[in-house]
């Protein structure tokens, strides 16, 4: 996990999930449905965030390789 992902989780994701659980808990009639939906959405969001971070890191590494190759071609 990279720095921006950690910052995202600490500042946005974790507080948002706690607020959503608190809001759902206020509704006594549909409490179970709300908790289920919030949990599923949180798991999906974490999965998507991890995939996006992984893809961004791979793209950055490939960009570095391409830049080095282009620089080597320009020197020749």
Secondary structure, DSSP 8 states (H G I E B T S, - for coil): --HHHHHHIIIIIHHHHHHHHHHHHH-SSSHHHHHHHHHHHHHHHHHHHHHHHHHHHHHHHHHHHHHHHHHHHHH-
